[in-house]
Amino acid sequence: MKAKTQELGKKKIVIIFSIVLFVCLLVGLSYAWLSQTVIGQKNLTVTVGDLDLILDESTSEGIVLKYAIPTEDADGQALDPYTFTVQNNSDVPASFRLSLEVDEEGLASCKKEAMVSCEPLDVNDIRYEMKENGVSKIGTLGETGFLMDGYLEKGEKNSYELRLWLDIDTGNEAEGKVYYGKLKLEAVQTEERKTVSETLLASVGENGNVDTSDPDQTFITGTDPNNYIWYSGKLWRAVSIDPSDNSVKLVTQWNISGIPYNSSNNTAFAGSYMESWLNDTSVDGFLGNLRDYSRFIKTDSNWNATMTTATTKPAETTMVTDPVGLLNMYEYTMSYNGTTSTEGYLNNGLYWWLLTPYSASDVRAVASGSVSYYPSGKAIGIRPSINLKSGIRIVSGDGSENNPYRLEGDNDTNLNGTLLNTRYSGEYLTFGTGENTLYQIVSHETSGLTKIVAAASLKSDGQFLAQRFSGSVYYSSNSPIGNFLHGEYLTNYVGNTYASMIEDNTTWYLGTVGEGASYRLAKYTTATGNTFTDHTSAKVGLLRLGELMAGQFNRSDNVDYWILTPGDTTYVHFVGTRGYVGNDLPNSTNAIRPSFNLKSEVIITAGSGTKEDPFTIALNASV
């Protein structure tokens, strides 16, 4: 296998088989319908290097779609799919690309048989749905014919479904035209791309170093090394490499949220609020909102949560196995080895929890770069940590903040026409007018909808807006802050075009979370149950305590902003300038980060979802 790979070098191997698609318009019908004829009776396996493309009966010998008129996306998604699998038979990870390209031979045969006029259909009128292991991507075929980039671990096999239909907005100019296509599989030799560990060990830039003094962890140190990585809508820093398996430990650059570490006077990580939040696979937790996490991260990672007052390497007394954890005290101190804690690259200017218990009542934390500790019941920021699998490769970027490394399988391109509700927490988009147009995806808490939040607190003429919360600790559309959000904000900061994309009614949960209480009480009546707490319905609201993206994402935002959650009957929580969670009287004024749900038919029109290249969006009337 290795000799064969070396012989291929950097060449791409391309295999093409035909999918024949005839599309005609019927005029005068008041409903859309599609008739398909399937030709062929046997499965087909095509080998591309070390990849097998295995097509089922409905796909292997060609597909003919006749007499199709413009079709709603929802109806197109209901069509019977053309199914196939791709399997990696090599002993190394493999990358590939799937696309459709025009089949000139098919067009020639059409003209010979004179079945229709055989004038080519505009590929911009063809919509598609591509599903990988049940995860859907919808888009417009376009000139490139790009469907998706794929990645398979050694021996891995993925299943795919393809649906094609005519866009609902296609006009009469498409009448009688046809499209012949060829499904194209390109196998890209993985030797063209280095793994994350290989790249980091080769160079971390002039402001970073690689410290090999610890035989168990190779640390990245320095003031600003080139160790930025973009994964699943978030910016991460690579902290260390495990020499035993070349996995790479990451930590988020910013505080994703803020909660108590655990109940008061309970500093154990196992069974804590923190462990639950980090590893919750539901829509409420961090792990459940990571992209294909079982593909990218080690789910059996060991986290050293041993209690210690020292900053040196702790004994492995208390080890916890989880997919997601936090950095411990020793790992943080090693990151600035050779410099100072305030100059080290992990100093983001905020307050955030470390993994290490300091005593029976306090847990280690970082406070604006300085090492500190706080009572376990206090709520401060969270910077989740994961371990990337050793085989994950880099496809682009130079590791700088503005051009972070992009990972194979998480570097989607050509997202024009893709539904926003298929994207990931943390990704950026442009929304609204004026100086407050950068937003982030929070989650898909309501099925089919996309909850977003302003990426920074609202400004007017460069100054942060300060608003009174309410006369009580409970949010409503009629409270002072609610009146602003449903009046001046929608009119002057959003505008009619964008406001039409917002779902009219979203449920906002108003549960109380006191010091040392579980973050889940902000949404549920108990820490372990799933019965909703007090709530209200409104078009626009705020994030709650412990919700994704309810953290600080910019150290220069020197402002406190409101969140929905009461601390008790007197005070309401806010997120402080440095990432901690505080309490304030509802008659006080703080800044605002508005949040709301976008409708299910919102699509991406451009962009890659990073802060430097946010999505642009539109309302797709055809959904």
N, C-alpha and C positions, 0 to 999 in steps of 0.2 A: 504493500500500500504506500509506503514512504517513497519507494523508488518511482512509483507511478506519479505521485504528487510532485516530486522534484522534476520529473520529465515534463509535466504540464506547466510548471513555472507559474507565471502570472497570467496565463491565458484564461479566457473565459470560454466555457463549453456551452454551446447553445443548442437546445433541441426544440423543435417546433412541431406541433401537430395541429391540424386545422379544426377550428370550430366554425361552422358555417352559419351565419346569421342573416336571414332574409327579413327585412323590415319594410312593410308597406303601410300606407295610411288608407283607412277606409273612411270615406267622407259621408256624412249624413247620419252616422250612428250616434246615439245619445249616451252610449256607455262604452267602457273600454273592455276589450276581451282579447285573449291571446290563445292561439292554437299552436301546439307544438307537435312535431313529428320526430320521433327518436329512431335513428338508424343505427344498427349494430347490435350484436348479441354477446360479444365477449369482452371480458376485462382486458386492459392493455397496460403493460409496464414498460416505461421508457427509462433507460439508465443514462444519467448525465454525470459523468465523473463518478463520484461515490454517492450520488443521490438517485433514488428511484422515484419516478413520478408514476403513480399507480391510479389509473382512471377506471371508474366503474362503467357499467353497461351504458348508461345514459350519456356519457361523455366521450367514450373511447373512439367511436367511429364518426363523429361529427354530429352537429346539432343544427336543426333548421327551425327558425322561428318565422312563421308566415302571418300576414294579415294583422300586424300589431298596430294599434293606434296609440296616441299619447296616453301614458299610464301614470297614475299617482304612485309615489314612492311606496306607500303602504301596501298598494296592490302588487307592485313589483316584488316587494319583499315576501309576499305570500305565494309567489310562483314556486313550482317544484325546482329545486336547485340541481345544478350539475356538480357532482361530487367527485373528489379525488383526494389522494394522500401524497405526501412527500416524506420520504424516509432517508435518513442519513446512515449509510452503511460503513462509514469510515471510523477510525479510532480517534478522530479529532473533531471539534465543532465545525460546522459548515454553514456558509451563508449562501443565499440565493435570492433571485428576483423573479417575480411573476408579472407578466404583462400580456396584453393583446395587441397584435399588430395586423395591419391590413394584409389580406391574402390575395395577391394579384392573380394567382392561378385560379382561385375561386371566382373572382370577377370574370376572368376569361371564360370559365366554364359556364357561368351564368349567361354571358352574351351568346355563347354557342348554342345553349339550350333555349334561349329567348324566352325564359320563364316570366321575366318582368323587364322593365326598361334597363335594369342593371346599372343605372347611374348611382355612384357611391353616395351613401348616406353620410351626413356630417357627423363625425365621431363626437362632437360636442353635444349632440342630441341624444347620445346613448348614456343611460345611467346604469350603474352596477352596484351590487352588494357582494362583498367578499367576506367570508367568515372563516376565521382560523380557530379551530377548537371551540366554536360557538361564539367567539368574540367578533362583532360585526364592524365592518367599515363600509360606508356608503359614499359614492362619489360619482363624478362625471368622467367618462372614459377619456376624452380629450385626445390631443394629437400624439402624446407619448404612449398612450395605451397602458400606462403604469397601473398595476393593481396593488402590489404590496411587496415589501422586502421581508424575507424570512430568515430565520436562524434556527438551527437544530443542534443540540448537543450530540455527542457521539451515540449512535444507535437510536436516537429519538425519532419519532414518527408523529406527524401532525395531520389532522384531517381538515379539508377545505370544502367550502360550498361557494358556488358562483351563480349569481342571478343577473340577467341582463334585461333591460326594457327601454322603451322609448320615453324620453322626458315628457312630462305633462304639458310643458310650455312649447313643445315643438309645433311649428306652424304648418300651413298647407304646402310650403315649399318642399317638405320631405315626402310628399305623396309619391308613391311608386318607386322610391329609392331603396337601395339594399346596402347591407354591410356584410362583408365576408371577413372573418378574423382568424388569426392563428394564435393559439395560446402558447406563450413563449416562456421557457424556464431557463434562466441563466445561473449556472453554478460558479460562484466566486471562490477561488482558492483562499482558504483562511490564512495561509502564510503571508498574504498581502497585508494582514492586519495584526498588530501586536496585542497581546493581552494587556489588561490594566496594570498588572504587576510588572510585566516586562517594560512597559513604557515608563512607569515611575522609577524603576531601578536604573533605567538608562539615563534619565535626567529629570530633575524637578526645578530647573531654572536657577538663575544666579542668586535668587533670594531664598533658596532652600537647600537642605542637605539630607542625605540618607544616613541614618545612625544605625549601625549594625552591632552595637555594644551588647544588646540583649539577644541571646540566642533564640528566644521564643517569639520575639516580635522585632521586625525591622521598622524603625520609626522614621517618619518624615518630619523634619524640624525646619526652623527658620522663621523669618518674618513674613514672607509672602511667597511660598513656593508655588510652582505651577502644578497644583494638585486639585484644581476645581473639576468636578464631574457633574454633569446634568443627567439625572435619572428620575423618571416618573414624575415630571413636573416640578422637581426641586433641585436646588443647587447644593452640592455636597462638597466636603473636603476629605481627601484620602489621608488617613492618619497613620496607618501601619500596614505591614504585609506579614502574613504568617508564613515563615519559611517552610513549614511542614507541608503545606498544600497550596501556597501562593494565593490564598484568598486575601482580599483587601478590605480592611476596616474603614468605613466611611462614617461621617457625622454631618448632619445638615449644617449649612452655613448660618441659617437664621433659626430663631425660636419658632417652631411650628404651632405651638399652643402653650398653655400654662395651667397646671393643676397642682394640688397637694401631692407630695411624694407618696404619703400613706397617712393613715390615721395618726393622731397625736400620740407621741411616745411609742411609736411602732416604726422602726427603721429598716425592717426586712424588705428586700426587693421582691423575693418570692411571695406571691399572694397580695402584693401591694396594688394600690390604685395605678401606680406608674406601670407596673408590669402588665396590668390589664389593658390600660389605654394603648400602650405600644403594640401589643400583640392581638388586639381585638380584630377579628377578621370581618366584622360587620361594617356597615356604613358609618358607625360611630367611632371606629378606631383607626389607628394609623396603618397597621398591616393590611387591613382589608381594602385600603385605598391605594396601595402600591401596585404598580403595573406588573402582572405576571410574576409575582414575587418568588414563586417556587422555581422559576427559570433563572432568575437573576441572583438570588441571595441564598446563603446557607441557612436553612431552617433549623439546623441542629447546632447553632453556634453556642459556645460556652461563655458565660459572662461572669467575671470575678467580682462578686458582691461581698467580699470579706470586710468586716468591720475593722478599721484601723485609724489611728490618729497620725500616722506617718505618711509622707509623700513618696516614700520608696516603694519598690515592688512588693505587693502584699503576698502573703501565703495564699495558697488555693484552698482555703478553709470552707468558703461558702461559694459554690459554683452553681449557676442557674442556667439551664438549657432553654433557649428561646430563639426565635427568628430575629427579634428586635430587642435592643437593650440601650444602655447609655454608656458613655465613656466613664471609666473609673478614674480615681484620683491620680494614680500613677501614669496612666495614659495621657492625661492632660498635662502633667508636669513634663513628661518626655517630649511633648510637642514643641516646647520652647527651650529644650536643652541647647545651651550655647547662647541664649539670649535671656530676656526676662519675660515673666508671665504677661505683662501688659503689652509687650512688643511681639509676642508670639502670634502666629497666624490664626489660632483658635480664639483669640480675643475679639469677639464681635461687638464689644461695648455693652453687652446685656447681662442680665442675671439668668443663670440656667443651672438645672440640677446635674450633678454627677451621680454615678452609681453607688459610690462608697458610703456606707453608714459611718458616722464619726463617733456616735455614742448611742445610748438607748433612746435618746430623744431627738438627736440632730443628724442631718445628712450633709455630706459635702456638697458644695455648690461653687460656681464661679460668679463673682460679682464684678462686672466690668473689667475682667482680666485677672483680678486678684482671687486667690484661693480663700474660701470662706466656708461657713456651714450655717444651716438654718433648721428650725424645728420641722419635723417631717410633715406636720399639718399645714404648713404655710404653702401658698400657691405661688410658684415662680415658673420660669420658662422651661421648655422641653426642646432639646436638640437630639432627636432619635439617632441611633447608631445601628448600622447593619454591616454584614460581611458579604462582599461580592464574591461569587464563585470564581474559581481560578480560571475557568475557560472564557470568561466574558472579555470581549475584545473591543478595542477602540476603533471607531470608523472615521472620526474627524475631531477637530479642535486642537488647541495647543496647551490646554490646561490652565489658561488664564481666566480671570473672572468674566471677561467679556467674550471669551471664546473657549468655554469649558470643553473637556473631553465628552464626546457623545458615544454612547454604547451601542454595540450591534444588537439589533432587535428593539431599540428604543430611539430610533433616529428616523421617524416617519417623515416622508416627503410627499409632495403632491396631495395635500389634504383638502384641496378645493372641493366643496360639495359634501364633505364628511359631516355627519351630525355632531354637534358639540357635546351631546350627552354620551358620546363614546370616549371622551377624553378624560384626563387625569387631574386629580387634586393638585393644586399648585401652579398649573399652567396659566400663562398670562394671556389676556385678550384686551382689545381696545373696545371701549364702550362709553357712550355719552359724548359730551362736547366740552370745549374749553380746556382748562388745565388739569382736570381730574378724569382722565380717560383710561388710566391703566387699572385693570381689575384682575383678579385671580379666581380660578375655579376652587370652590370649597369641597363639594362632594355632589353626589347624586342621591341625596337623602330621600327625595320623593322620586319614585321610579319614573324614568323618562325625562325628568327635568334636570336642569343644571344649576346648582346654587353657586352664586359668585359673590365676591366681596371686593370693595375698593382696596387696591393694593396699598394705599396709604390713606391717612386721614384727610378729609376734604379741606381744600384751600380755596380762598377767595383773594385774588390779587396777590398771591404768594404767601398769604398769612393763613394759618390754620383757623378754621371756624370753631367756635365754642358754643355749645348748645346745652340748655337746661334739660335734664332728663324728664322729669315729671313731678307731679305733686305727691306721687307715691312711688314705691319701689317696683311697680309693675308697668311694663311697656304696653302701649296700645296705639292704634292709629290716631286716637284723639288726644294723646298726651302731647306736651310741648314738642318733644323730639319727633313724635309720630306725625304731628301736623307739619313740621318742617319737611320731613322726608316725603310726605305725600303731596306737598304743595310746591314750595320753592325749589326743592331738590329735583323733583321730576320735571318741572318746567324749565328751570335755568341750568341744571347740571346734566340732565339726561336728554331731554328733547323728545319730540313726538316719535321720530323714527325709531329710536332705541326703546322708548317706553312701550311701544307696541310689542316688543319682544318679551316683556316681563309678564309672568303669570300673575293673574289678578289676585289670587288668594294663596298665601303660604302660611303654614302653621308655625308659630313661634313659641317655643317652650319656655316657661317662666318659673321653673323650679328653683328653690333656694339652696345654695351651697355655702355652709358655714365653714369656718376654719377646721381642718381635720376631717371634713366630710368628703364623700366620694363625688367626683365630677359627674357621675351618672345621674345624680339627683337633680341636675339642671334639666334633664329631659324625662327621667323616670321617677316613679314614686318611691322606689327602693333601689338600693345599690346593685341588686342582683336580678330584679324583675324587669319586665318589659311593658308595664302599664304606664301610659303617659301621665306626666304631671300636669299642673295648670298650664294652659296655653291660650293664645289668642290668634286670630286670623287677620292678616294684613298683606298688602302688596309689597311693602318694603319694611325691613326690620334691621336688626343687628345680630351679630354672632353671640353665642352663649359661652359660658366658661367651659373650657375643655374641648371646644369644637375645633376641628381642623382649620388652620390658617388664622386662628385667634391668638396670634403671637405678634412679635415685632419683627419686621423684615427690613428695617433700615435704621442703623444707629443714629442717623442724622435727624430722624423724626422725633425731635425733642418735645413730645406731647403725649399726654394721657388720653386714651379714648374709651368711650363707654362700651360695655357689653351688656347683654340683656339680664344677666343672672343676679338676683338679689343675694346679698350676704346674710341678711336677716330682715326683720320688718322695718328697719331704720335705714339701712345702707344698701347701695347698689355697687356691684363690682365694676372696676375699670382695669384696663391693661396699661401699666405704667410705662414711662418713657424708656426704662431699662428692661422691660420684659416681665417684671413681677406683676402679680395681680393684687390690686388694692381695693378699698371700699371708699365710697363717697356718698354724701347726702344727695338725694335725688334733685334737690333744688340747686345743687352746684352745677357748674358748667365744665364740660370736657369736650374733646374732639369727637368726630364721628367717622366710622367706616361703614357706609351703608351696605346692606346685603339683600339679596332677593333671588328668586328662581327665574331662570329663563325657560321659555316654552320649548316643548319637545321638537318643534320644527326648525329651531335655529341651527344654521349650518355654518361651517367655516368657509370663508372665501379666499383666504391667503394667510401666510404666516406659519411659523413652526411652534409657537406656544412658549418660547423663551421670553425673558424680559426684554432682550434686545430685538426680538422679532415676534411680537405678540400676534395672536390670531386676530384677524378681522372677521366679522360675522355678518350674517343677514338672515332675514326671516324667509324661509323657503315655503312658498304657498302650496307647493305640490305635495308636502308631507301630510 
